[in-house]
Amino acid sequence: MLIQEYAMKKIKTAIEKKPAIKIIPSILSADFSNLQKDVDKVKNADWLQIDVMDGHFVNNITFGPIVMKGIKTKLKLDVHLMIENPEKFLKQFVDAGAYSITFHIEASKNPLKIISTIKKLNAGAGIAINPETPASKIKKLLPYLDQVIVMTVNPGSGGQKFLSSCLSKVKEIRKSFAGDIEVDGGINEKTIALAAKAGANAFVAGSYVFKSSSPSKRVELLRKTAQKYY
């Protein structure tokens, strides 16, 4: 009954106000040899994204819950699972400190069951869609979700060019979704303006933040720009 009750509550809640802006640095672009040091540089962010890759769903391999558990931060940990069979690892990541877990619709056979499991573990549930995946693929699932990640690059590596063609999906989803819409990939001070105008409120930035001389200043610049155009 948990998932049905959650959906009904969401449906009854009208879209009266926009969800808050969130700047979410991705540690995929951090220095893994000094991970904690880099995490400490973005204390002014809202969330911290943990990009998990398995070498199957995407070509690269990153890290698992053991590494994640070692991160010391007061930021909420937003886990983005770019893996096959995500249902096998949900509890491990929640136990490691996940505030929310997002999995890919392209990697799931029973997304509603996965969402329900995440909810039972008391974490936020999200679905991510790749650039080639239409928004209609997840339309029926929106009432059950806390967030949606619209990928604006192909998942698997950082530093890619922003795909502005994906913003039409942000606009489409926002028409019927009151939760967080994250845009992930190629975010900088120019592309965040485009994403905010389209209706996104949460912005995942990796290289732009961590490859700079002052990650904290980059976080604030992104926040101010998003506030201007959102």
C-alpha positions as CSV (number, residue, x, y, z in Angstrom):
1,M,0.0,0.0,0.0
2,L,3.0,2.3,0.6
3,I,3.5,3.2,-3.1
4,Q,-0.2,3.7,-3.8
5,E,-0.6,6.0,-0.8
6,Y,2.4,8.0,-1.8
7,A,1.1,8.4,-5.3
8,M,-2.3,9.6,-4.1
9,K,-0.7,12.1,-1.8
10,K,1.3,13.5,-4.7
11,I,-1.7,13.6,-7.0
12,K,-3.7,15.6,-4.5
13,T,-0.9,18.1,-4.1
14,A,-1.3,20.8,-6.8
15,I,1.7,22.5,-8.3
16,E,1.3,25.7,-6.3
17,K,5.0,26.6,-5.9
18,K,8.2,25.7,-7.7
19,P,10.6,23.3,-5.9
20,A,13.7,24.9,-4.5
21,I,16.9,25.4,-6.6
22,K,19.5,22.8,-5.8
23,I,23.2,22.9,-6.9
24,I,24.6,19.4,-6.8
25,P,28.3,18.8,-7.4
26,S,29.2,15.4,-8.8
27,I,32.1,13.7,-7.3
28,L,32.7,11.9,-10.6
29,S,34.9,14.9,-11.5
30,A,36.6,15.2,-8.1
31,D,40.2,14.1,-7.3
32,F,39.7,10.5,-6.1
33,S,43.1,10.6,-4.5
34,N,42.0,13.5,-2.3
35,L,38.2,12.9,-2.4
36,Q,37.4,14.2,1.1
37,K,39.5,17.3,0.5
38,D,37.4,18.1,-2.7
39,V,34.1,17.3,-0.9
40,D,35.1,19.8,1.8
41,K,35.4,22.5,-0.9
42,V,31.7,22.4,-1.8
43,K,30.1,22.7,1.6
44,N,27.9,25.5,0.3
45,A,26.2,23.2,-2.2
46,D,22.8,21.6,-1.5
47,W,23.4,18.0,-2.3
48,L,26.3,15.9,-3.4
49,Q,25.9,13.5,-6.3
50,I,27.4,10.0,-6.1
51,D,27.7,8.6,-9.6
52,V,27.8,4.8,-9.5
53,M,28.9,3.0,-12.7
54,D,29.3,-0.7,-13.2
55,G,31.2,-1.1,-16.5
56,H,28.1,-2.8,-18.0
57,F,25.2,-0.2,-18.3
58,V,28.0,2.3,-19.0
59,N,31.6,1.7,-20.0
60,N,33.3,3.1,-17.0
61,I,33.5,1.8,-13.4
62,T,33.6,4.2,-10.5
63,F,32.9,3.0,-6.9
64,G,30.4,1.4,-4.6
65,P,28.8,1.9,-1.2
66,I,32.1,1.2,0.7
67,V,33.8,4.3,-0.7
68,M,30.6,6.3,-0.4
69,K,30.3,5.5,3.3
70,G,33.7,6.9,3.9
71,I,32.7,10.4,2.7
72,K,32.2,12.8,5.6
73,T,29.8,15.6,4.8
74,K,26.6,17.2,6.0
75,L,25.3,17.4,2.4
76,K,22.6,15.1,1.4
77,L,23.9,12.2,-0.8
78,D,22.1,11.9,-4.1
79,V,23.0,8.5,-5.5
80,H,22.8,8.1,-9.3
81,L,22.9,4.4,-10.2
82,M,24.2,4.0,-13.8
83,I,24.1,0.2,-13.4
84,E,22.3,-2.9,-14.5
85,N,20.0,-4.6,-12.0
86,P,19.8,-1.6,-9.6
87,E,17.3,-3.4,-7.4
88,K,20.2,-5.6,-6.1
89,F,22.1,-2.7,-4.5
90,L,19.4,-0.4,-3.0
91,K,19.8,-1.3,0.6
92,Q,23.6,-1.2,0.5
93,F,23.5,2.4,-0.7
94,V,20.8,3.5,1.8
95,D,22.9,1.9,4.5
96,A,25.9,3.8,3.3
97,G,24.0,7.1,3.7
98,A,22.0,7.7,0.5
99,Y,19.3,10.4,0.9
100,S,17.9,9.6,-2.5
101,I,18.5,7.0,-5.2
102,T,17.9,7.4,-8.9
103,F,18.1,4.6,-11.3
104,H,17.8,4.4,-15.1
105,I,14.6,3.5,-16.8
106,E,16.7,1.9,-19.5
107,A,18.2,-0.5,-16.9
108,S,15.0,-1.6,-15.1
109,K,12.4,-4.3,-15.9
110,N,10.1,-3.4,-13.1
111,P,10.6,0.3,-12.2
112,L,7.5,0.5,-10.0
113,K,8.8,-2.3,-7.8
114,I,12.2,-0.6,-7.5
115,I,10.5,2.7,-6.6
116,S,8.5,0.9,-3.9
117,T,11.6,-0.7,-2.5
118,I,13.4,2.7,-2.3
119,K,10.4,4.2,-0.5
120,K,10.3,1.3,2.0
121,L,14.0,2.1,2.8
122,N,13.0,5.7,3.6
123,A,14.9,7.3,0.7
124,G,13.8,9.5,-2.1
125,A,13.1,7.8,-5.4
126,G,14.1,9.0,-8.8
127,I,14.3,7.9,-12.4
128,A,16.9,9.0,-14.9
129,I,16.4,9.1,-18.7
130,N,19.2,9.0,-21.3
131,P,19.3,11.6,-24.1
132,E,17.7,9.2,-26.6
133,T,14.8,8.2,-24.2
134,P,11.6,10.1,-24.6
135,A,9.9,11.7,-21.6
136,S,6.7,9.6,-22.4
137,K,8.7,6.5,-21.3
138,I,8.3,7.6,-17.6
139,K,5.0,9.6,-17.8
140,K,3.0,7.0,-15.9
141,L,5.6,6.8,-13.1
142,L,5.8,10.5,-12.3
143,P,3.2,10.4,-9.5
144,Y,5.4,7.9,-7.6
145,L,8.7,9.9,-7.9
146,D,10.5,12.5,-5.9
147,Q,12.8,13.4,-8.7
148,V,13.7,12.9,-12.3
149,I,17.1,13.2,-13.9
150,V,17.2,14.3,-17.5
151,M,20.6,13.4,-18.9
152,T,22.0,16.2,-21.1
153,V,25.0,14.1,-22.0
154,N,25.4,10.4,-22.6
155,P,26.0,8.7,-19.3
156,G,29.4,7.2,-18.5
157,S,32.0,10.0,-18.2
158,G,32.3,13.7,-17.3
159,G,33.3,16.7,-19.3
160,Q,30.9,16.2,-22.2
161,K,29.2,18.8,-24.2
162,F,25.7,19.9,-23.2
163,L,22.9,18.5,-25.4
164,S,20.3,21.4,-25.5
165,S,17.9,19.2,-27.5
166,C,17.1,17.4,-24.2
167,L,15.5,20.5,-22.7
168,S,12.3,19.8,-24.5
169,K,11.9,16.8,-22.2
170,V,12.4,19.0,-19.1
171,K,9.5,21.3,-20.3
172,E,7.3,18.3,-21.0
173,I,7.9,16.7,-17.6
174,R,7.5,19.9,-15.7
175,K,3.9,20.3,-17.0
176,S,2.8,17.4,-14.8
177,F,5.5,16.9,-12.2
178,A,5.9,18.9,-9.0
179,G,9.1,17.2,-7.8
180,D,12.8,17.9,-8.5
181,I,13.9,17.9,-12.1
182,E,17.7,17.5,-12.2
183,V,19.7,18.2,-15.3
184,D,22.9,16.2,-15.5
185,G,25.7,16.8,-17.9
186,G,27.6,19.8,-19.3
187,I,26.3,22.3,-16.7
188,N,28.1,25.6,-16.6
189,E,27.0,29.3,-16.1
190,K,25.6,29.4,-19.7
191,T,23.8,26.0,-19.9
192,I,22.3,26.3,-16.4
193,A,20.4,29.4,-17.6
194,L,18.9,27.3,-20.4
195,A,18.0,24.5,-18.1
196,A,16.4,26.8,-15.5
197,K,14.3,28.5,-18.2
198,A,13.0,25.1,-19.3
199,G,11.8,24.2,-15.8
200,A,14.7,22.3,-14.1
201,N,15.4,23.2,-10.5
202,A,18.3,20.9,-9.7
203,F,21.6,21.0,-11.5
204,V,24.4,18.5,-11.4
205,A,27.8,19.9,-12.2
206,G,31.0,18.0,-12.2
207,S,34.0,19.4,-14.2
208,Y,32.8,23.0,-14.0
209,V,32.9,22.9,-10.2
210,F,35.8,20.5,-9.3
211,K,38.2,21.4,-12.1
212,S,38.1,25.1,-11.1
213,S,40.5,26.9,-8.8
214,S,37.5,27.7,-6.5
215,P,34.8,25.1,-6.4
216,S,32.8,27.0,-3.8
217,K,32.7,30.1,-5.9
218,R,31.5,28.1,-8.9
219,V,28.7,26.7,-6.8
220,E,27.5,30.2,-5.9
221,L,27.8,31.4,-9.5
222,L,25.6,28.5,-10.6
223,R,23.1,29.2,-7.9
224,K,22.8,32.9,-8.7
225,T,22.5,32.2,-12.4
226,A,19.8,29.6,-11.8
227,Q,17.8,32.0,-9.5
228,K,17.9,34.6,-12.2
229,Y,16.4,32.4,-14.9
230,Y,14.2,29.9,-13.0
